[in-house]
């Protein structure tokens, strides 16, 4: 057991898992504050509600899709890449939609 814990493969997988999950938890924790900062105080409650709902649904769908990758015979790396691209696009859209002016 200790041989596997000290292997390079375990270290890389653990680091990747920690970084991706840490960034996701940080984003989920601060999504309301991010939306308020982007949208302003006037219509913040509606924007926060919509953003948190979209984030929650996306989180649930992502977890389910990662769980069925074995049955689909698709490598999980493609789900990670697609998820990161979708997050980047969503952040750009959020910045442009909620931009004042």
C-alpha positions, 0 to 999 in steps of 0.5 A: 500500500505504501508503495502506491502512495509514494509513486509518481503516478499517485503524486500527479493524480493527487495534485491534479485532483487537489488543484481542480477540486480546490478551484471548483470549491473556491468558485462555488463558495464565492459565486454570489460575491463574484456576481454582485461585484460584476452586476452591481447592487441594483439587480444583484439578487436576481443575478445571484439567484440565476448564477447560483442556479446555473452553477448548481445545475452544472455541478450536478450534471458534471458529477453525473457525467464524470460518474458514467464515463466508464460506461461510455468508454470515453476517457475522463481527460476529455471531460476535464478539457471540455469542462475547463473550456466551458468554464472559461467561456462562461466567465467571459460571457458573465463578464460581458453580460454583467458589464456596466456601460 
